[in-house]
């Protein structure tokens, strides 16, 4: 599903949820005409995408159970519509999980940036355990596999399960330092009864940061974008924490980004070669070019 179709779906589902939340009795034929889709699409919305909602059907019309009327906020409605449109995004997407979405505490445990997803089959129980640990502010421990080395972590403070470009990460503080852990590399999860006092500034950092590199030692990287591709960068942020500093006379751009690690920027620059050049910090462009040269001259695996 491309982004435009996804956005159309989310808009339709959100509008239907608004109507249900207001107590309207909905006729599928009327909805199909209103949104310009066929009757089977609306029936799928009501019978499959909203299967987790307490919807009753009387004489062919659908309405939300009276005990739930008015309990969904606008933010809830937008979130439910998006989730219903991308069920595969959440590895623990069961009926119980969907009902949990009504609970603002569970909502606060998850942070999604993008619509793709990785296959987490077999790890659903561990995902749910981490959700509960985050909601309950319980310390956790686990083994973490990085390369071929396994490291044990204890007394971590879990804050979010963060989905970035389809990959799930756990954001947690280790001895006061915010770190991210790829969820699929976590094994042997243990949730402690020991609670911690959450720091609101951590949630603010996670919401604002475009990447997964969290550090107090941040670097400003300045880029020159050529006119051939500047339109892409003007339409949306293709670089973490991107800020357009200047539009050049030839249609190009000067763009800056304050990041926790150059790897938030360098892969994007490589992708757009030769249309992007790193202006500062000094030496980063040359370092990247040396890395490319080494790759091109290295023996190829057959």
PAZAPA-4460 file (N, C-alpha, C; in steps of 0.05 Angstrom, whole numbers, plus 32768, in hexadecimal, padded with zeros to 4 digits):
% residues 302
    n_x    n_y    n_z   ca_x   ca_y   ca_z    c_x    c_y    c_z   seq   type   mol
   8011   7FE8   8000   8000   8000   8000   8011   8019   8000     1      X     A
   800D   802B   7FEC   801D   8043   7FEC   8013   8057   8000     2      X     A
   8023   806C   8005   801C   807F   801A   8002   808D   8015     3      X     A
   7FFC   8094   7FFB   7FE3   80A2   7FF6   7FCB   8091   7FFC     4      X     A
   7FCB   8077   7FF4   7FB5   8065   7FFA   7FB2   8061   8018     5      X     A
   7FCA   805F   8026   7FC9   805C   8043   7FBC   8074   8050     6      X     A
   7FC3   808C   8047   7FB7   80A4   8053   7F99   80A5   804E     7      X     A
   7F90   809D   8036   7F74   809C   8030   7F65   8089   8042     8      X     A
   7F71   8072   8046   7F65   805E   8058   7F63   8068   8074     9      X     A
   7F79   8074   807E   7F79   807F   8099   7F63   8094   809C    10      X     A
   7F61   80A6   8088   7F4C   80BB   8089   7F30   80AF   808B    11      X     A
   7F2B   809B   807A   7F10   808E   807A   7F0A   8081   8095    12      X     A
   7F1E   8072   809F   7F19   8064   80B9   7F15   8078   80D0    13      X     A
   7F25   808E   80CF   7F22   80A2   80E4   7F06   80AE   80E3    14      X     A
   7EFC   80B4   80CB   7EE1   80C0   80C9   7ECB   80AD   80D2    15      X     A
   7ECE   8094   80CC   7EBB   8080   80D5   7EBB   807E   80F3    16      X     A
   7ED3   807E   80FF   7ED5   807D   811C   7EC9   8095   8129    17      X     A
   7ECC   80AC   811D   7EBF   80C5   8128   7EA1   80C1   8129    18      X     A
   7E96   80B7   8113   7E79   80B3   8111   7E70   809F   8127    19      X     A
   7E7E   8089   8129   7E77   8075   813D   7E79   8081   815A    20      X     A
   7E8E   8090   815F   7E92   809B   8179   7E7C   80AF   8180    21      X     A
   7E70   80BC   816C   7E5B   80CF   8171   7E3F   80C2   8173    22      X     A
   7E3F   80A7   8171   7E26   8099   8174   7E15   8095   815B    23      X     A
   7E21   809B   8144   7E12   8099   812B   7E0D   807B   8124    24      X     A
   7DF7   8076   8117   7DF0   805C   810D   7DF7   805C   80EF    25      X     A
   7E0B   804B   80E7   7E17   804E   80CD   7E0C   8039   80B9    26      X     A
   7E05   8043   80A2   7DFC   8031   808C   7E14   802D   8079    27      X     A
   7E1D   8015   8074   7E34   8010   8063   7E32   801C   8048    28      X     A
   7E1A   801B   803C   7E16   8026   8021   7E1B   8044   8021    29      X     A
   7E11   8052   8036   7E15   806F   8037   7E33   8075   803B    30      X     A
   7E41   8065   804B   7E5E   806A   804F   7E6D   8066   8035    31      X     A
   7E66   8051   8025   7E73   804B   800C   7E70   8063   7FF9    32      X     A
   7E58   806F   7FF8   7E54   8086   7FE7   7E63   809E   7FF1    33      X     A
   7E64   80A2   800B   7E72   80B9   8016   7E90   80B9   8011    34      X     A
   7E9C   80A1   8013   7EB9   80A0   8010   7EC2   8096   7FF4    35      X     A
   7EAF   8091   7FE2   7EB6   808A   7FC7   7EC4   806F   7FC4    36      X     A
   7EBB   805C   7FD5   7EC6   8040   7FD3   7EAF   802D   7FD0    37      X     A
   7EB5   8014   7FCA   7E9F   8001   7FC6   7E95   7FF6   7FE1    38      X     A
   7E7E   7FEA   7FE1   7E71   7FE0   7FF9   7E82   7FCC   8008    39      X     A
   7E90   7FBA   7FF9   7EA0   7FA6   8006   7EB7   7FB2   8016    40      X     A
   7EC2   7FC9   800D   7ED7   7FD6   801C   7ECD   7FE0   8037    41      X     A
   7EB5   7FED   8037   7EA9   7FF6   8050   7EA3   7FDF   8063    42      X     A
   7E98   7FCA   8058   7E92   7FB3   8068   7EAB   7FA7   8075    43      X     A
   7EC2   7FA8   8066   7EDB   7F9E   8071   7EE4   7FB1   8088    44      X     A
   7EE1   7FCB   8083   7EE8   7FDE   8099   7ED9   7FD7   80B2    45      X     A
   7EBF   7FD4   80B0   7EAE   7FD0   80C8   7EB1   7FB4   80D4    46      X     A
   7EB4   7FA0   80C3   7EB4   7F85   80CE   7ECF   7F7A   80D4    47      X     A
   7EE4   7F85   80C7   7EFF   7F7A   80CB   7F11   7F8F   80D9    48      X     A
   7F14   7FA6   80CE   7F26   7FBA   80D9   7F1D   7FC4   80F5    49      X     A
   7F03   7FC5   80F9   7EF9   7FCE   8113   7EED   7FB7   8123    50      X     A
   7EF7   7F9E   811E   7EED   7F87   812C   7EF1   7F88   814A    51      X     A
   7F06   7F98   8152   7F0C   7F9A   816E   7EFA   7FAD   817D    52      X     A
   7EEA   7FBD   816E   7ED8   7FD0   817B   7EBD   7FC2   8182    53      X     A
   7EB0   7FCB   8197   7E96   7FC0   819E   7E80   7FCC   818D    54      X     A
   7E7F   7FC3   8174   7E6B   7FCD   8160   7E54   7FBA   815E    55      X     A
   7E3C   7FC4   815F   7E24   7FB4   815B   7E18   7FB9   8140    56      X     A
   7E0B   7FA5   8134   7DFE   7FA7   811A   7DE0   7FA1   811D    57      X     A
   7DD0   7FB4   8117   7DB3   7FB1   8119   7DA6   7FBA   80FE    58      X     A
   7D97   7FA8   80F2   7D89   7FAF   80D8   7D9D   7FBA   80C3    59      X     A
   7DB5   7FAE   80C3   7DC8   7FB6   80AE   7DD8   7FD0   80B5    60      X     A
   7DD3   7FDC   80CC   7DE1   7FF5   80D3   7DF4   7FEF   80EB    61      X     A
   7E0A   7FFD   80EB   7E1F   7FF9   8100   7E20   8010   8113    62      X     A
   7E24   800A   812C   7E28   801F   8140   7E39   8015   8157    63      X     A
   7E46   8028   8165   7E58   8021   817C   7E46   801C   8194    64      X     A
   7E4E   8007   81A4   7E3F   8001   81BC   7E3D   801A   81CE    65      X     A
   7E26   801F   81D9   7E20   8038   81E7   7E33   803D   81FE    66      X     A
   7E3E   8028   820A   7E50   802C   8221   7E6B   8038   8219    67      X     A
   7E71   8037   81FF   7E8B   8042   81F5   7E88   805D   81E8    68      X     A
   7E70   8067   81E5   7E6B   8080   81D7   7E7A   8097   81E4    69      X     A
   7E87   80A7   81D4   7E94   80BF   81DE   7EAE   80BB   81ED    70      X     A
   7EB7   80A2   81EE   7ED0   809C   81FE   7EE9   809E   81ED    71      X     A
   7EE7   80A1   81D3   7EFF   80A4   81C2   7F05   80C1   81BE    72      X     A
   7F1E   80C9   81C3   7F26   80E4   81BD   7F2E   80E6   819F    73      X     A
   7F32   80FF   8196   7F3A   8102   817A   7F55   80F5   8175    74      X     A
   7F67   80F7   8188   7F81   80EA   8185   7F7E   80CC   8184    75      X     A
   7F6C   80C1   8194   7F67   80A4   8194   7F5D   809C   8178    76      X     A
   7F4A   80AB   816E   7F3D   80A4   8154   7F52   80A3   813E    77      X     A
   7F64   80B7   813D   7F78   80B7   8129   7F8B   809F   812C    78      X     A
   7F92   8099   8145   7FA4   8082   8149   7F97   8068   8142    79      X     A
   7F7E   8064   814A   7F70   804A   8144   7F6E   8047   8126    80      X     A
   7F67   805C   8118   7F64   805A   80FB   7F7F   8052   80EE    81      X     A
   7F94   805D   80F7   7FAF   8057   80EC   7FB6   803A   80F2    82      X     A
   7FB1   8031   810B   7FB8   8016   8112   7FA7   8002   8103    83      X     A
   7F8D   8008   80FF   7F7C   7FF6   80F1   7F84   7FF3   80D4    84      X     A
   7F92   8007   80CA   7F9A   8006   80AE   7FB5   7FF8   80AA    85      X     A
   7FC4   7FF4   80BF   7FDE   7FE7   80BD   7FE1   7FD2   80D3    86      X     A
   7FD0   7FBE   80D2   7FD0   7FAB   80E8   7FEB   7F9D   80EC    87      X     A
   7FF9   7F98   80D6   8012   7F89   80D8   8028   7F98   80E7    88      X     A
   8024   7FB1   80EB   8039   7FC1   80F8   803F   7FB8   8115    89      X     A
   802A   7FAE   8122   802E   7FA7   813F   802F   7F89   8142    90      X     A
   8045   7F7F   814C   8049   7F62   814E   8036   7F55   8161    91      X     A
   802A   7F63   8174   8018   7F57   8188   7FFB   7F60   8182    92      X     A
   7FF5   7F63   8168   7FDB   7F6D   815F   7FC6   7F58   8162    93      X     A
   7FBC   7F53   817A   7FA6   7F41   817F   7F8E   7F51   8188    94      X     A
   7F77   7F44   818B   7F5F   7F53   8195   7F65   7F60   81B0    95      X     A
   7F73   7F51   81C2   7F7A   7F5D   81DC   7F8B   7F76   81D9    96      X     A
   7F9E   7F75   81C6   7FB0   7F8C   81C3   7F9F   7FA3   81B8    97      X     A
   7F8D   7F9F   81A6   7F7D   7FB4   819B   7F6C   7FC1   81B0    98      X     A
   7F62   7FB1   81C3   7F52   7FBC   81D9   7F64   7FCD   81EB    99      X     A
   7F7D   7FC4   81ED   7F90   7FD3   81FD   7F95   7FEF   81F2   100      X     A
   7F90   7FF3   81D8   7F95   800D   81CB   7F82   8022   81D8   101      X     A
   7F6C   8019   81E4   7F5A   802C   81F1   7F67   8037   820B   102      X     A
   7F7C   8029   8214   7F89   8031   822C   7FA0   8044   8225   103      X     A
   7F9F   805D   822E   7FB4   8070   8227   7FCF   8068   8231   104      X     A
   7FD0   8058   8247   7FEA   804F   8251   7FF8   803D   823C   105      X     A
   7FE9   802A   8230   7FF5   8019   821C   7FFD   8029   8204   106      X     A
   7FED   803C   81FC   7FF4   804E   81E5   800F   805B   81EA   107      X     A
   8014   8064   8202   802C   8073   8208   8045   8061   8207   108      X     A
   8042   8047   8206   8059   8035   8206   8065   8032   81EA   109      X     A
   8056   803A   81D5   805E   8036   81BA   8063   8050   81AB   110      X     A
   8076   8050   819A   807C   8068   8189   8083   805E   816D   111      X     A
   8073   8065   815A   8076   805B   813E   807E   8071   812C   112      X     A
   8093   806D   811C   809B   8081   8108   809F   8072   80EE   113      X     A
   8089   806F   80DF   808A   8061   80C6   8076   804A   80C6   114      X     A
   806F   803F   80AE   805A   802C   80AB   8063   8010   80A5   115      X     A
   807C   800B   80A1   8085   7FF0   809B   808A   7FE1   80B5   116      X     A
   808F   7FC7   80B2   8094   7FB7   80CB   80A5   7F9F   80C5   117      X     A
   80B2   7F95   80DA   80C1   7F7D   80D8   80B2   7F66   80E4   118      X     A
   80B9   7F4E   80DD   80AB   7F36   80E7   80B6   7F2F   8103   119      X     A
   80A4   7F30   8117   80AC   7F2A   8132   809F   7F10   813C   120      X     A
   8099   7EFF   8129   808B   7EE6   8131   809B   7ED7   8146   121      X     A
   808D   7ECE   815B   809A   7EBF   8170   80A3   7ED1   8187   122      X     A
   80A3   7EEB   8183   80AB   7EFE   8198   8094   7F0F   81A2   123      X     A
   807C   7F07   819C   8064   7F17   81A4   8062   7F1A   81C2   124      X     A
   8067   7F04   81D1   8064   7F04   81EE   8079   7F17   81FA   125      X     A
   8091   7F16   81F0   80A6   7F28   81FA   809F   7F45   81F5   126      X     A
   8093   7F4A   81DD   808B   7F66   81D6   8076   7F6F   81EB   127      X     A
   8063   7F5F   81F1   804E   7F66   8204   805A   7F6A   8220   128      X     A
   806D   7F5A   8228   807A   7F5D   8242   8088   7F78   8244   129      X     A
   8095   7F80   822E   80A2   7F9A   822E   808E   7FB1   822F   130      X     A
   8078   7FAE   8221   8062   7FC2   8223   805A   7FC6   8240   131      X     A
   8055   7FB0   824E   804B   7FB2   8269   8061   7FBD   827C   132      X     A
   807A   7FB6   8276   8090   7FC1   8287   8092   7FDF   8283   133      X     A
   808E   7FE9   826A   808F   8006   8265   8078   8014   8273   134      X     A
   8060   8009   8270   8048   8015   827D   804B   8015   829B   135      X     A
   8056   7FFF   82A7   8059   7FFD   82C4   8073   8009   82CF   136      X     A
   8083   8015   82BD   809D   8020   82C5   80AE   800C   82D5   137      X     A
   80AF   7FF4   82CA   80BE   7FDF   82D7   80DA   7FDB   82CA   138      X     A
   80EE   7FD8   82D9   8109   7FD3   82CE   810A   7FB8   82C1   139      X     A
   811B   7FB6   82AD   811D   7F9D   829E   813B   7F95   829A   140      X     A
   813F   7F7C   8294   8159   7F72   828D   8157   7F5E   8277   141      X     A
   816C   7F5A   8267   816C   7F47   8251   8188   7F43   8247   142      X     A
   818A   7F2F   8235   81A3   7F2B   8226   81A0   7F38   820B   143      X     A
   81B5   7F45   8202   81B3   7F54   81E9   81C9   7F4B   81D6   144      X     A
   81C1   7F41   81BF   81D4   7F36   81AC   81DC   7F4C   8198   145      X     A
   81F6   7F53   8197   8200   7F66   8185   8217   7F59   8176   146      X     A
   8212   7F54   815C   8225   7F44   814D   8225   7F27   8158   147      X     A
   823C   7F1D   8160   823D   7F02   816C   8241   7F04   818A   148      X     A
   823F   7F1C   8195   8244   7F20   81B1   822A   7F25   81C0   149      X     A
   8226   7F17   81D6   820E   7F1A   81E6   8215   7F29   8200   150      X     A
   8207   7F3E   8206   820C   7F4E   821E   81F4   7F4E   8230   151      X     A
   81F8   7F4B   8249   81E2   7F4C   825D   81DD   7F68   8267   152      X     A
   81C4   7F70   8267   81BC   7F8A   8272   81A9   7F86   8289   153      X     A
   81AD   7F96   829E   819C   7F94   82B5   8193   7FB0   82BE   154      X     A
   817C   7FB1   82CA   8172   7FCA   82D6   816F   7FE1   82C1   155      X     A
   8166   7FD9   82A9   8160   7FEE   8295   8144   7FFA   829B   156      X     A
   8141   8013   8294   8128   8021   8297   811B   8024   827B   157      X     A
   8106   8013   8275   80FB   8014   825A   80E7   802B   8257   158      X     A
   80E9   8039   8240   80D7   8050   823B   80C4   804C   8223   159      X     A
   80CE   8042   820D   80BE   803F   81F5   80C6   8026   81E5   160      X     A
   80B2   801B   81D7   80B8   8009   81C1   80B4   801B   81A8   161      X     A
   80CA   801F   819B   80CB   8033   8185   80CE   8025   816A   162      X     A
   80BC   802B   8158   80BD   801F   813D   80C8   8034   812A   163      X     A
   80DF   8030   811F   80EB   8043   810D   80F1   8035   80F2   164      X     A
   80E3   803D   80DD   80E7   8032   80C2   80E3   8014   80C2   165      X     A
   80D0   800B   80D2   80C9   7FEE   80D2   80D8   7FDD   80E6   166      X     A
   80EB   7FE8   80F4   80FB   7FD9   8108   80F3   7FE1   8124   167      X     A
   80EE   7FCE   8135   80E6   7FD4   8151   80FF   7FD6   8162   168      X     A
   8100   7FEB   8173   8115   7FEF   8186   8109   7FF4   81A2   169      X     A
   8118   7FEC   81B6   8111   7FF3   81D2   8123   800B   81D9   170      X     A
   8116   8021   81E1   8125   8038   81EC   8125   8036   820A   171      X     A
   813C   8035   8216   813E   8031   8233   8157   8040   823E   172      X     A
   8156   8047   8257   816D   8054   8264   817D   803F   8273   173      X     A
   8197   8041   826E   81AA   802F   827B   81BD   8040   828B   174      X     A
   81BB   803F   82A5   81CB   8050   82B7   81C9   806D   82B0   175      X     A
   81B1   8075   82AA   81AB   8092   82A3   81AF   8099   8287   176      X     A
   81BA   8087   8276   81BF   808D   825A   81AA   8080   8248   177      X     A
   819E   8090   8237   8189   8086   8225   8196   8076   820E   178      X     A
   818D   805E   820A   8197   804C   81F5   8180   803F   81E6   179      X     A
   8186   8034   81CF   8172   8025   81C0   817C   8009   81BB   180      X     A
   816A   7FF6   81BB   8170   7FD9   81B7   815D   7FCE   81A2   181      X     A
   8169   7FC2   818D   8158   7FB5   8179   8148   7F9F   8187   182      X     A
   812E   7F9F   8184   811D   7F8D   8193   8123   7F70   818D   183      X     A
   8128   7F69   8173   812D   7F4D   816C   8147   7F42   8177   184      X     A
   8159   7F53   8181   8172   7F4A   818D   816F   7F46   81AB   185      X     A
   8158   7F4C   81B6   8154   7F49   81D3   814B   7F2C   81D9   186      X     A
   8157   7F21   81ED   8150   7F05   81F5   8150   7F03   8213   187      X     A
   8141   7EF0   821E   8141   7EEB   823B   8138   7F03   824B   188      X     A
   8122   7F0F   8242   8117   7F27   8250   810E   7F20   826C   189      X     A
   8116   7F31   827F   810D   7F2E   829B   8102   7F49   82A3   190      X     A
   80EA   7F49   82AD   80DD   7F62   82B7   80DE   7F62   82D5   191      X     A
   80EA   7F77   82E1   80ED   7F78   82FE   80D4   7F84   830B   192      X     A
   80D1   7F7E   8324   80BB   7F8B   8334   80C4   7FA7   833D   193      X     A
   80DD   7FAD   8338   80E8   7FC7   8340   80E0   7FDC   832D   194      X     A
   80D2   7FF1   8336   80C8   8006   8325   80DC   801D   8325   195      X     A
   80DA   802E   8310   80EA   8046   830F   80D9   805E   830A   196      X     A
   80E3   8076   8310   80D4   808F   830B   80DB   8099   82EF   197      X     A
   80C8   8099   82DD   80CE   80A2   82C1   80D5   80BF   82BF   198      X     A
   80E6   80C6   82AC   80EE   80E1   82A7   80DF   80EB   828F   199      X     A
   80CD   80FF   8291   80BE   8109   827B   80CF   8113   8263   200      X     A
   80E7   811C   8269   80F8   8127   8253   8100   8111   8240   201      X     A
   8101   80F8   8249   8108   80E2   8237   80F2   80DE   8222   202      X     A
   80D9   80DF   822A   80C3   80DC   8216   80C4   80F3   8202   203      X     A
   80CB   810B   820B   80CD   8122   81F9   80E4   811D   81E5   204      X     A
   80FA   8113   81EE   8111   810D   81DC   8109   80F9   81C7   205      X     A
   80FC   80E4   81D0   80F4   80CE   81BD   80E0   80D8   81A9   206      X     A
   80CE   80EA   81B0   80BA   80F4   819E   80C7   8107   8189   207      X     A
   80DB   8116   8191   80E7   812A   817F   80FD   811E   816D   208      X     A
   810B   810A   8177   8122   8100   8168   8119   80EF   8151   209      X     A
   8125   80F3   8139   811E   80E4   8121   812C   80C9   811F   210      X     A
   8141   80C5   812E   8150   80AD   812C   8150   809D   8145   211      X     A
   8164   808B   8148   8166   807B   8160   8180   8080   816F   212      X     A
   818F   8095   8167   81A8   809B   8174   81A3   80B0   8189   213      X     A
   81A6   80A9   81A2   81A1   80BC   81B7   81BA   80C1   81C7   214      X     A
   81C3   80DA   81C7   81DB   80E2   81D4   81DB   8100   81DA   215      X     A
   81E8   8108   81F0   81EA   8124   81F6   81FF   8132   81E4   216      X     A
   8211   8122   81D8   8226   812E   81C7   821B   812D   81AA   217      X     A
   820E   8143   81A2   8201   8144   8188   8212   8154   8175   218      X     A
   820F   814E   815B   821F   815A   8146   820D   8167   8132   219      X     A
   8214   817F   8129   8205   818C   8113   8213   8185   80F9   220      X     A
   8204   817A   80E6   820E   8173   80CC   8200   8185   80B7   221      X     A
   8210   8191   80A6   8205   81A3   8091   820A   8197   8076   222      X     A
   81F5   8197   8065   81F6   818A   804B   81EE   819E   8035   223      X     A
   81F9   819A   801E   81F1   81A9   8006   81E2   8195   7FF4   224      X     A
   81C9   819D   7FEE   81B7   818C   7FDD   81B5   8199   7FC2   225      X     A
   81BA   818A   7FAD   81B9   8195   7F92   819C   819A   7F89   226      X     A
   8199   81AB   7F76   817E   81B2   7F6C   816F   819B   7F60   227      X     A
   817E   8186   7F56   8171   816F   7F49   815F   8160   7F5D   228      X     A
   8166   8160   7F76   8157   8150   7F8A   814C   8161   7FA1   229      X     A
   8150   817C   7FA0   8148   818C   7FB7   812A   818B   7FBC   230      X     A
   811A   8186   7FA7   80FD   8184   7FAB   80F5   816E   7FBE   231      X     A
   8103   8158   7FBE   80FD   8142   7FD0   8101   814A   7FED   232      X     A
   8116   8159   7FF2   811C   8161   800D   810A   8178   8017   233      X     A
   80FF   8187   8004   80ED   819C   800B   80D1   8191   8012   234      X     A
   80CA   817B   8004   80AF   816F   8009   80AD   8161   8024   235      X     A
   80C2   8154   802C   80C2   8146   8046   80DE   8142   8050   236      X     A
   80E0   813C   806A   80FA   8139   8077   8105   811D   8070   237      X     A
   811A   811D   8060   8127   8104   8058   8140   80FF   806A   238      X     A
   8148   8113   807A   815F   8110   808C   8155   8114   80A8   239      X     A
   8160   8105   80BB   8159   8108   80D7   815D   8125   80E0   240      X     A
   8148   8130   80EC   8149   814B   80F8   8150   8161   80E3   241      X     A
   8147   815D   80CB   814E   816E   80B5   8143   818B   80B8   242      X     A
   8153   819F   80B3   814B   81BB   80B2   8156   81C8   8099   243      X     A
   8145   81D4   8089   814F   81E2   8071   8158   81FE   807A   244      X     A
   8172   8203   8077   817E   821C   807F   817D   8231   8069   245      X     A
   817F   8229   8050   8181   823C   803B   8179   822F   8020   246      X     A
   816B   823F   800F   8166   8236   7FF4   8179   8246   7FE2   247      X     A
   8188   8238   7FD1   819D   8244   7FC1   8191   824E   7FA7   248      X     A
   81A0   8260   7F9A   8197   826C   7F82   8192   8259   7F6B   249      X     A
   81A1   8242   7F6B   819D   822F   7F55   8188   821A   7F5C   250      X     A
   8179   821E   7F72   8165   820B   7F7A   816D   81F6   7F8E   251      X     A
   8187   81F6   7F95   8191   81E3   7FA9   818A   81EC   7FC5   252      X     A
   8192   81DC   7FD8   818C   81E2   7FF4   81A5   81DF   8006   253      X     A
   81A6   81EE   801B   81B9   81E9   8031   81A8   81DE   8048   254      X     A
   81AE   81C6   8051   819E   81B8   8066   81B0   81B1   807D   255      X     A
   81A5   81B4   8095   81B4   81AC   80AD   81A4   8198   80BD   256      X     A
   81B2   8189   80CE   81A5   8176   80E0   81B7   8172   80F8   257      X     A
   81AB   8173   810F   81B9   816E   8128   81B3   8151   8130   258      X     A
   81C8   8140   8131   81C4   8123   8135   81D6   8119   814B   259      X     A
   81CF   8101   8154   81DE   80F4   8168   81F5   80E4   815D   260      X     A
   81F4   80DD   8143   8209   80CD   8137   8209   80D2   8119   261      X     A
   8220   80D4   810C   8221   80D9   80EF   8212   80C4   80DF   262      X     A
   820E   80AB   80EA   8200   8097   80DB   81E3   809D   80D7   263      X     A
   81D8   80B2   80E4   81BE   80BB   80DE   81BD   80CA   80C3   264      X     A
   81D3   80D3   80BA   81D5   80E3   80A2   81E3   80D5   808B   265      X     A
   81FA   80C8   8090   820B   80BE   807B   81FD   80AA   8068   266      X     A
   81ED   8097   8072   81DF   8085   805F   81CD   8094   804C   267      X     A
   81C1   80AA   8055   81B0   80B9   8043   81C1   80C7   802E   268      X     A
   81D8   80D2   8036   81E9   80DF   8023   81F3   80CB   800E   269      X     A
   81FB   80B3   8016   8203   809F   8003   81EE   8099   7FEF   270      X     A
   81D5   8097   7FF9   81BF   8090   7FE7   81BB   80A5   7FD1   271      X     A
   81BF   80BF   7FD8   81BA   80D4   7FC6   81D2   80DE   7FB6   272      X     A
   81E9   80D0   7FB9   8201   80D7   7FA9   81F9   80D7   7F8B   273      X     A
   8201   80EB   7F7C   8213   8101   7F82   8205   811C   7F88   274      X     A
   81EC   811A   7F91   81DC   8133   7F94   81DE   8140   7FAF   275      X     A
   81EC   8134   7FC2   81EF   813F   7FDD   820D   813F   7FE4   276      X     A
   8215   8154   7FF1   8231   8155   7FFB   8231   815F   8018   277      X     A
   8241   8153   8029   8244   815C   8045   8257   8173   8046   278      X     A
   824E   818A   804F   825E   81A2   8052   826D   81A2   806C   279      X     A
   8260   819B   8081   826C   819A   809C   825F   8184   80AC   280      X     A
   826E   8178   80BF   8288   8180   80C9   829E   8178   80B4   281      X     A
   82B4   8186   80B6   82CB   8181   80A4   82D3   8164   80A6   282      X     A
   82D8   8158   808F   82E3   813D   808E   82CE   8127   808B   283      X     A
   82B4   812D   8091   82A0   8118   8091   829B   810F   8074   284      X     A
   829A   8122   8061   8296   811B   8045   82AD   8109   803B   285      X     A
   82C6   8111   8042   82DD   8101   8039   82DD   80E6   8046   286      X     A
   82D5   80E4   805F   82D4   80CA   806D   82C0   80B8   8060   287      X     A
   82A8   80C3   8058   8294   80B3   804B   829E   80A9   8030   288      X     A
   82AC   80BB   8021   82B6   80B3   8007   82CB   809D   8009   289      X     A
   82DC   809F   801D   82F0   808A   8022   82E2   806F   8027   290      X     A
   82CD   8070   8037   82BE   8058   803C   82B2   804C   8023   291      X     A
   82A8   805C   8011   829D   8052   7FF8   82B4   8047   7FE6   292      X     A
   82CB   8054   7FE6   82E1   804A   7FD6   82EB   802F   7FE0   293      X     A
   82EC   802C   7FFB   82F4   8013   8006   82E1   7FFD   7FFF   294      X     A
   82C7   8004   7FFF   82B2   7FF0   7FF8   82B5   7FE7   7FDA   295      X     A
   82BB   7FFB   7FC9   82BC   7FF5   7FAC   82D5   7FE4   7FA5   296      X     A
   82EA   7FE7   7FB5   8303   7FD9   7FAF   8306   7FBF   7FBE   297      X     A
   82F5   7FBA   7FD1   82F7   7FA2   7FE1   82F0   7F8A   7FD1   298      X     A
   82FC   7F72   7FD7   82F5   7F59   7FC9   82D7   7F53   7FCC   299      X     A
   82CB   7F4B   7FB7   82AE   7F46   7FB7   82A9   7F28   7FBF   300      X     A
   8295   7F25   7FD0   828E   7F09   7FD9   827D   7EFD   7FC3   301      X     A
   8284   7EE5   7FBA   8275   7ED8   7FA4   8266   7EC0   7FAF   302      X     A
***
